[in-house]
Amino acid sequence: MGPVLDNLDLFFEGFLTSLSIILWALLGSLVLGIAIAACRVSPIPPLRAFGLFWVTTFRNTPLSVVLFATAFGLPEIGINRSFFFFGVLGLVLYTSAFVCEAVRSGINSVPAGQAEAARSIGLKFGQSLRYVVLPQALRTVVPPLGSVIIAMFKNSAVVGAFGVGGDLWSTGQTLVSARGLETLPIFTGVAIGFLVITLPAGAILQIIERKVAIAR
């Protein structure tokens, strides 16, 4: 592990960059995924069709293709941003489809009588979804949503291959290819960096799962 300890400052900077990618992608994919889930269960046919199209497209497209389209396709139509932005955007678009389906399964698990009771007191669809259905649905989707989130954490390594630079994967790649350091210890250090992120996240999700199970 000598090469890792000798370049610990670079690994730490890469860790912070990867963590930044993960946090932005987590926030974006949760917000977008819940919004798409609302479209999927909407009483308005065009919204349901849009939600189905979104999920079918992104859930059946490889992440590398989505990242390639955002990083190299969007500039072709005049959208120019940093590779960090494009990388996070691609990860958000891809992950939102899986978040959507996890949330939709939770919405479908809520008894129909709950929504009917909300409508009977004058709440519109959006209000009943926000105040009645979603709070109950989100409790049931912690396990599948947790799996999606952990997978997204690991998928953030793929983002580094699309020119983001400075993340854990790019740091390891640079140290091996440009500086000629040994591959095994360097990428062991990269793996440890991701474990430092994913293991605590998994523990936190288990705690949340126990809490909401008690609440139910």
N, C-alpha and C positions, 0 to 999 in steps of 0.2 A: 504493500500500500504506500510505498515511498513516493511514487509519482503523484498520488492523490494529495498526500500531506504537503508535498513541495508546491503544489498549485492550489492549496486550500482556498486562497482568496478568490481565484477564478471560479472554483466550484461554488463558493458562497454567492458570488454575483449571479452565476447561472441559476442557482437555487431560487434567488429572489425574483429573477426574471420569469422562471417557470411558474413560481407561485403567483406572480402578477397575471400571467396568461390564464392560469386556472381560476383565479378569483373573478376576473372579468368575464370569462366564458361561463362560469357557474351562474353569475348574476343574469347575464344575457339569456342563457338557455332556459333558466327557470321562468323568467318573465315571458319570453317568447313562447315557450312550450305550453304554459298555462293559457296564454292567449289563443294559441292554435287549438288547444283542447276545448276551449269555449266555443270556437267555431265548429268543431266536430260535433258538439251536442246542441248547436243552435237550432231553433225552429225555422230559420231562414235557409232555404235550399242552397242558394249561391254560397253562403258561408260554409255550410256543410261540405259542399263540393270543393271549395278552396282548401278546407282543412284536410280532406281526404287526399287531394292532389299533393299538398305539402308533405304529408306523412309518407305517402307512397313514393314520392320523388326522393326525399332525403334519406329515408330509412333503407332504400334499396340502392343507393349510390355509395360507392366506397368513399371513405373520408379523404383519401388522397386526391380523388377526382374533384370533390367539393373544394378542397384547398387550392388545387390547381386552377379551378374556375374563378375563385375569388381573387387569388394572387395575380393571375396573368390574364384573366378574362375581363374583369372589371376595368382595369386601366385602358383596355381597348375601346371601351364606350365612354371614356372620359372621367372615370372615377379614380382619382389618384390619391392614395394614402400610403402610410408606412406598411411594411410587411408585417409588423406587429399587429396593426389594425386588421389587415386582411386575414392573418392567421387566426386571430380571435373570432372574427366574423365567420370564417368557414367552420370553426369548431362550434360556434353558437348555432349556426344553421343546421349542422349535422345532428347535434345533440338534442336540439329542440324537438325533433320528430320523435325521439325516444321518450323524452320528458312528457310530450303530449299524450302518447299512448298510455304511459303509466298513470298520469292524472285522469285520463278519460276512463280508465278501468276503475279508478276510485269513485268518479262521478257516477258511473253506472251501478256501483255497489250501494249507493245511497237509496233507500226506499223511495219509490215514486211518490208516495204519500207526502213526503217532506216538501217536494216541489209543489205539489198540488195545494198543500196547506199554505205555502208562501203566496201562491197566486190567489188563493181565496181571501187573503187579507190585503190584496191590492198591490203586491210586489210584482214588478215587471220581471222578464226573464233574466236580465243582467243583475238586477237586485237580488233575486232569489238565488242565483248562482253564487254571487259574491257573499251574501250574508248567511245563507242557509246550507246550500249544497257543498260548496268548496271547503268550508271549515271542517265538515264531516269527512269529505272525500280525502283531503290531504292527510288525515290521520291514518287512513288505510293504505296509503301508497308509499309510506316511508321505506319499507323493505325494497320494492322494485325501483323506487326512485333513488334509493341509496346505491343500488347496483349500477344504475345509469350514471350517477355522479362519479363513482369510483372509476368506471370505464372512461369517462371524460377526462379525469385526472391523468390516466395513462395515455390517452389519445393526445394529450398536449405535447407529448414527445414527438409526435408526427409533425406538429406545427413547426418545430425547429428545423425540419428538413426543407422548409419552404422559404428560407431566407430571413427568418425572424432574427436570428443571431443573438448571442448572449445568454441563451437558455441552457439548461443542463445538457441536453442532447448536443447542441452546437458546440458547447465547451468541450465535451468529450471528443467530438469529431475533430475539432481543431487541434487538440492536444495530440491526438493519434496521427492525423494526416500531415499537419504542418510542422509539428515539433518532433514527430517520430517516436513518441513515448509508447510504452507497452500497452497493447490493447486491453488485455484482461483486467489489470488493476484500474485503468482509467474508467472503463465502462462498468466495473464493479462499483466504483465511486458514484457514477451516474445512477445506477440502480438503487444504491443506498439513499441518494438524494430524493428519489421518487418515493421510496419506502417511508422516509421521514414525513412526507406529505400524506400518503395514502393510509398508513396504519393509524395515525391519530384520527384522521377523517372517518375511517371505518369504526373506530371506537366511539366517536361522538355520535355517529348514526345509530349505533346499537343502543346507546343511552337514550337517544330521542325515541327510538322504536319502543323501548320498555316504558318510557313515560307516557306515550300516547296509547299504548296497550292498556295501561292502568286507567287512563282517562276514559277509554271506551267502556 
